[in-house]
């Protein structure tokens, strides 16, 4: 078989395995990402060895992650933050700081040097609101105050996670604790993210008609794909993760009047390319390491730390809502899902994380996503859904629900 | 810059160059594919040298070609053939045989050995109906009898071209004129194409509901992408071109009730991936060879042969329509466009075609696509469009018109 046929065959195997994994997951009422990663574990070099991940598959996987983060950015609107106000800001910020500190501290105590420990801490941080949004939608609870706060806080959480990721990657590349250098690294990351998140979105709000025909002959999708790739390359160029640029491109596109049609046009691209990211991610998880009781213990400990730190920080930050509501908010913020997984993949790729700690973080991310939905359902038991609760906030969450990702 | 950033940068450069090229083409009222290939010439290693085409870019280009041929197949309906009947069958068949013979004969006389000459002949064959369809649409002439015959004949033309490509690739791989071997090669190619084109489409007609929820939990797009990749790999596995499998997968999907939603969902994937095929194709054209008068002469001669053989065969086959109409049909079948270009790319990749003859064929394909539209407009001058002429046949040609490809 020649090289290009072998590459096509690998694309086929991964795509089919991802669909089978996602389907089994959904029948078990688990998020489809769990099945896709599991499919990757099974067909990867540590088990059936059906695929070899070379440069081509890495590029497909990276493009999948870039488009996924672009679509996350596309759902991240600065206006949504204003609506839910202060409580969401507290929840989002607290839910980043405590897990980062707990994760980083655990890693440092477990023997990782500072730059690696910070990287591991960053993988503890990002909430994946998509899984929670799907559960809330199924329960008809999307219009309740807890749901609005969770989804608003997830926006802040995403922005802070990107900022943090920018900081730890730059810091790790620099590899020193030179205070002045650190300051510049932080300044660069913060500057890039804030400039694009605040100024970029503002500019787009004022010149949204630029994306529209007949002023512009290209389609909005084409322009946004070019912008997404350009900011991804720019982010990588200044030493940040490429996905940070993609996320910010999505945030900027979210301010255009073409947002809804973009979301729709993006679906086929996500359906085709995102499975490559999750399957390739799963293919690097060595499940045989779970034969060591030590590793199993570490996975359990890390998962407990990740769950508790998120619940404690987010519940405390939303105390003003009352006990039950604040716990709902805390539990709703637990799922880590794709962003944590992307951070771990970056760490493995850059050589910061060993295969063992990579596998631990992936498993932790999966477990948090598996635990949260039943817990949320239990917490909502006995509460009648508010009228119109299935409509979603602005209707745009319907998309999260049907996409199968996030 | 690390490897993955460099790969992303190449993806960005190609995508942006393709958009610029397509835009300039459209302003010059040329097909956008001309601009995309020209963009490839300019940024490729023979000129600005902005991109290096490695395995990753080849895979993107191949995937673009596969999806493009899948979409061509999706517009190829066996029922359409019945509607336009015998004349279209004569036009399609004649328009394949004469150009193949003329092209092959020229190549053989020019000194190419038999297997290479047949390959070159195959690149003379396939009409790209998309360019003609767009011109007919703009003129409001889509419902006239000439238009229906051109578009019906293009379907037969595509099927025969795939059959022929299957034959010449297998023959070339075999590399001998052993009559028994040749017979089996032909049988295999014909068998694969006919089995899928006739039996596959029939099965899909009877079980179209398989693609629909709730019997099937996966989306039609997902199933079709998997089927497209699977048949592409299968075709490559038995020694045919991967695009033949993709085309047949498209023909089968065309018989499902989900055809129109598939066409729509395919658009973003085509918009993203197809430019990689045309730009990579263009990047391999060495325009500096046009400095040789010899090569310029060859391009002109080959283009004249390609244009005349198509016009003569197709006009003769549609004589029953009257002189003016038969010439319109002949001219409408002239543009070669993407299928000829794909055949040439396969030849270059397989080492059958030298860089010179590859460049000649690409330029011929481009020139036929540039010549036909103004000639068609001139031929229709003075004919008033029939009422409702802009509706298109079945409405599905509207898609060809807006896609920018074909």
Interface residues (C-beta under 8 A of the other chain):
Chain A: X1 X2 X3 X4 X5 X7 X8 X9 X11 X12 X15 X16 X19 X23 X26 X54 X55 X56 X58 X59 X62 X63 X66 X217 X218 X219 X221 X222 X225 X226 X229 X230 X232 X233 X236 X237 X242 X265 X266 X267 X268 X269 X271 X272 X349
Chain B: X1 X2 X3 X4 X5 X7 X8 X9 X11 X12 X15 X16 X19 X23 X26 X54 X55 X56 X58 X59 X62 X63 X66 X217 X218 X219 X221 X222 X225 X226 X229 X230 X232 X233 X236 X237 X242 X265 X266 X267 X268 X269 X271 X272 X349
